[in-house]
């Protein structure tokens, strides 16, 4: 999984940044997790190893005595994507059951569901372990791999939409927090060690942020008025969510799946002069909308910025996750600055 917009959460959301969730979740004990795995997936006696990887949940490797391995994810159901975790996982399971072999979907439990509760606030999902070299966020895909991903997305976007599929609007998570922060730049942010550094950076970049928000709102209206029907999208088909399994690619991390414009998946795969857009149109019969591409390219850093600001205006400490969050804030602002020439 992944901290990012369509975020998951390093404590609260998804993310593409190259640091994993280091801290184990409070309130999750290995013995309780083992009991759920035994009861619902018959994984009695499996050895559990915590994996500080990913950004949208907390992960373990479960190894059975006979050697079979399973990838276990524990998600905080109190966060944004946690609220949609069950319909998202059900959607992924139905896609795989319907013949989309590249979908790494959860294994159904003994009760038939895809998510089982662990305590009052967490959900457990189990995935078959996929052998093969994983991709990495920030890695550059070659021309051939970009086209291979386009082909997978074309199949996804033209598949039927399961009834469980969530609707994914382009709204910014915690935009309210960013608006409040911009209105409060003259007062100290004293809730934790990163509050004042975050305020200083945001004060310096305030004009760029306001211009980006204005452009974003314009693009939302423009894309909404286009009348193009939504499709079923993955949400984050970046290299970090790809596994090279044998001759094919497998796509993981389906907790952000949902209906949206196809450009939600395409924006980071399209090159200025490459064949990706033409290949997508040939495979789907649908032209790529430049305004929608720009919308989702801008949404990515804005969404991360909103989440980081919300985190640093709330009580927080200094640990591996907040260090990553502060780096994410700076990177988001740098990304917006890079896009500044396109913001009007």
N, C-alpha and C positions, 0 to 999 in steps of 0.2 A: 504494500500500500504506500500510499504515499502519505507535508504541510503545504497546501495550495488552494487556489480557488478553482475551483470547484473544490475547494479545500477539503482536505481531510484534515487531520489534525495531529499535530505534534501538540498534544494537549488540547486541541481544539479544532484542528482542521487539517486539510491536506497540504502537502508541500513538495515542491520540486527541488528544493535545495539539497546540496550534496552531503548533508549531515543527517544521520539517522536519529530516530527517537531513542535517546540513551537511557532515559529514566524509566524504570518499571512503573506500571500504573499502581497508584495507591488503592488498596482494597481488593486486590486480586492475589490470591494465594495459589501456589502451584498445586497444592493438595486439592483445593476446591475445583480448579480447572481440570485436574486429572479425573476427578469424580464425574464431572459433566461429560468428558470425553468417553469415559467408560460406559456411562449410562446411556448416552444418546448416539454414540458412534462405535460402541463395542471396542474401544481402544484400551482395554484393560492392560495394565502393566507397561504402557508406553512410557519411555523415558522422555522427559521434557527438558528442552534447552532454550532459554530465553535468547532471542535474536534482536540485537539493537539495530534494526534495519527498517527502512520504509518511513512513511510520514503520516499515515492515516489511521493508524491503530497500533496495537502492540502485538508482537509476533513471537511464536514459539515454533521450534521444530520438535515434532513428536516422532519417536522412533520405536517401533514395536520390537519385541524380542526376536522375531523372525527376520527383522531388517527392513520391513516396509516403513516408509517415511511419509509424514503428513505435515502440511504447513498450516499452522493454527493462527487465527487472528482473533484478538479480543478488542472490541470497539466500545468506546464510550458512547452510550446511547443518548447522553444528554447534550451532545453537540449537534451542529447543523446536519451533518450527513448521517449521524446516528439516528436521527428521526426518520430517515428514509432508508435505513440499512436493510430492513426486511424486504420491502418491495424491490429494492435494487438487486439484492441477492436472488430473489425469486425470478426477476427478469433475466439475470445472467444464467440461472439454471435452465430456464425454459429455452433460451437461445441455444445453449449447448445441446439440450435434449432434442431441439428442432433441427440439428445438423450443422451448426456453426462450430466446427471442430477447433477453431483457433481461440474460442472463448474458454478461459480457465475459470470454470464455474465452481461454486461450492458443492460439496457432497451433502446430499440430503441426510438428515438425521433419522433415527429410528422412528420418530413421530412424523416424518415426511417434510419437515420444514428445513429451511436453509440457515436459520439463525436460532440459537438456543440461549436463553437468558442465563447469566451468571451473576448471582446476587441481584441487588436492586437496580444497578445502573450500567451493566455491561452485557454485550452480546458476543457469543462465540460462533465463529464460522470455521469450517474445516475444508481444506483443499488438498487434492492429491499433489504430491511433490512432483514438480516438473523438472526433469533433468535437462540441463543445457545452460549455456552461458547467458546470464541476464544482461540487459542493456543498462545504461547509466544515464541519469538525468544530466543534460548538458552535452552529452555525446552527439557528434554530428553523424547523421545517417547518410550513407552514400546514395547515389542516384538510384541504384537498383533496389535498395532497401526502402527508400521513400516510396517508390512505385509499388512495392510489395505491400506496404502498409495502406496505400491508397486502395489497392485491390481488396484488402480485408474490410476497409471502411465502406467501400461501395457495396459489398455483400451485406454488411450490417445495416447500412442506410436503406437498402431495398428489401430488407427482411420485414416480416410482419411485426407489429408492435404488440408485445404481450400486454394484457390488461393491467398487469401490476406496475408497468413502467411509470416512474415518476415524471413529472413535467419539470424541465429545467429552464427557468427564465435567466436572462443575463444580469439580473440584479446583483449588486455588490453586497457581499456579506458584511455586516456591521458598518454600513455607510454612515449610520447614525453616529458611531464612535468617531469616525473621521471628521464629520461635520462639527461635532462638539469640540474636537481637538483644535480644528482650525479657528474656532471662535474663542478658544481659550489659550492662545499662544503666549499671551502676556503674563500668565500666572504659572508659578512653578508646578511641575508634575512630580510629586513627592511620594508616590506609592511604591517605589522600588528603585533599584540601582540604575535601570535603563531609562527611567522617566525623563530626567533632564537631558541626557544625550539625545533622546528621541525628539524632544521638543526643540532642541537647538537645530537639528537637521531639518525638521519639518518647517521651522520658521524660515530657514534659508531658502527652502524650495517651495514655499507657499504659492507663488505665482504660477509655477509649473503645474502644481497639483490642481489648482483651481481651473486652469486652462484645460487640463486633461479631463476633469470631471465634466466641464461644459461640452467638450467634444464627445465624450462618452454618451451623455444624455441625448445629444443630437443624433448620434448613430443608432441608439436604441429606438428612437422614434422612427427613423428612416427605415430600419430593418423591419420593424413591426408593421409599417404601412405597405411593405412590398407585397404582402399577400402570399408569399411562398409557404407551402405547407411544411411543417416540421418533420423530422425523421428521428429514428432511434439512434442516439449518439452514445459513444463511450464516455466522452468528457475529457480524458487526458491520455490520448494515445501517443505519448512521448516516449523516447528511447528507454527511460527508466521503467516503463510498464510493458516492455517487450522481452520475451525470452526466445532465444534461438534454439528450438527443439528439433533436432534432426534437420530435414530439408526445409522445414517451415518455420513460421513465426507464430508464437502464442501471445495473446494479449491478456494481461492480468489487471487486477485492481478495478473491479467493476462497481465499486460503491458510488461512483458519480454517474452511472448510466442514467439516461433519461431522454425524453423527446425535446428537441431543440432544432434550430437551423443547423444544417450539416457543417457549416463553417466553424461551429464549436469544436469539431474534430480536425478540421482541415488547416486552420490558420498557421500552425507551426510546421506544416509539411510542404507548403507551397513556396517555391522559389520564383524569383522575378522572371527568369527566362526559361525555367525548366518545364518539363512536360506533364507535371502532376495535375494541374487543373484540366488540361485537355484529356488526360487519361480518366479522370473522375467523370467528366461530362460524357465521354464515350461509354463508360461502364454503367452510368446511372440515367443518362438522358437529361441531366440537370446541370445547368451552368452555375459556376461559382460566382457568388455575389461579392464584389470587392468591398462594399460597405460593411457587410457582415464579417468579412475577414478582418477588416480594420477594427471593428467593434470588439471581436474576441482577442485580438492582439493587445488592445488597450485594456481590456478587462483583466487580463492576467496580472499585471503589476498593480493595478488599482485595487484589486480584491485582496492581494497580499498586504498592501499598504494598510487597508482598513483593518485587517485582522491584527497586524503588528501593532498599530496605534492603540487599538482596543486593549491589547495585552499589556502595553506599557503604561497605560493610564489607570490600570487596575492594580491591586496589590500583587507583587511578584518578587521573586528572588533572583539569584544568579546561579544558574546551573547550565548543563550542556544544552538544554532545550531553549532557554532564554538567550543564550549566546547565539544560537542558530537563528532565533527570531530577530535579533538585532541585525545580524548580517542580512537577513531577508528584507528588513525594512530599508537598509541602505541600498541593496540591490534593486529593490522595487523602484526607489526614487531615481536611481541611475538609469533604469530601463525607461521610465517616463521621460527623463531628460533626452535619452536617445531618440525617443519618438516625437520629441518636441517640434521638429520640423514639419510633422504631419498634423499637428494639433492646431486648429484655427478657431 
